C-alpha cells in the first residue's frame, strides 16, 4: 500500500501511460502502477547506487523486470528516446532540486505530455521555473500526512508562450489559492503561527529581514482572506 502522498501522485497517472519516475528510490510508485494494471511500461531512475540496487531487487522480486526498467542515471538522463515516455514523475524532493533536474534535462522531454511534480519544499521556486519555461499548471493538490503538508503539481508543456505566474501564484499555487481548501488554510495558518513566533523574537524592527517577514505575513493574510 502506498503512502497517501504517493497515492495522490499515482492517481494523476493516466491509464496506459509510459511513465518515467525520476528519483524512484524503492520503485514503489512504478511497482504499484504496474501491479494495479494502470500502466505496463515504466523507467525508474535513480542517481544513487544504494537505492538503485534496492529498486532493482524490488522489481525482480515481483517479476516486473519486463515492465519496469531500473536505471542508474542523473535526472532525466534515465529517459531514452525509444522509451516513448509520455509522463514524468519527480516526487519527494525539494522544489529547487526538481527545477535543476528539469533544467538540466529539458532536451529529454520531447515525447513527454505531462509532468507530475511533488516538491517537499520551495514550491514557489519550482512554480516560477515552470512558468518561465512554458510549463502550464493543469491541476494542483494539497494533502496532509504525518503532520506534513504536501503539494502536487500536474503540468503540461504549453503551446504558445505563457505569462509568468504572479508572486502570489508562485507561492500559493494558482489552483490551490483559488480553491482555498481546508488543508490549504491549515498549512498557511501554521506558517502564520511560525512567522508570528519569529517576529516576537526579532528585537530589531528596522532590518531588511524584519520587513521581509512582515511582507510574507501580509501575503499569507491576503491569500487566506
Ligand atoms: N520518489 C520517491 C518518493 O516520492 O517517495 C522517493 C523520494 S526520495 C526522498 C528522493 C530520491 O531521489 C532519492 O532516492 C535520491 O537518491 C533521488 N535523487 C536525488 N537526486 C536525483 C537525481 N538528480 N536523479 C535521480 N535521482 C535523484
Boltz pocket constraint, residues with backbone or C-beta under 6 A from the ligand:
constraints:
  - pocket:
      binder: B
      contacts: [[A, 6], [A, 22], [A, 23], [A, 24], [A, 25], [A, 26], [A, 45], [A, 46], [A, 47], [A, 48], [A, 51], [A, 73], [A, 74], [A, 75], [A, 76], [A, 90], [A, 91], [A, 92], [A, 93], [A, 97], [A, 101]]
      max_distance: 6.0
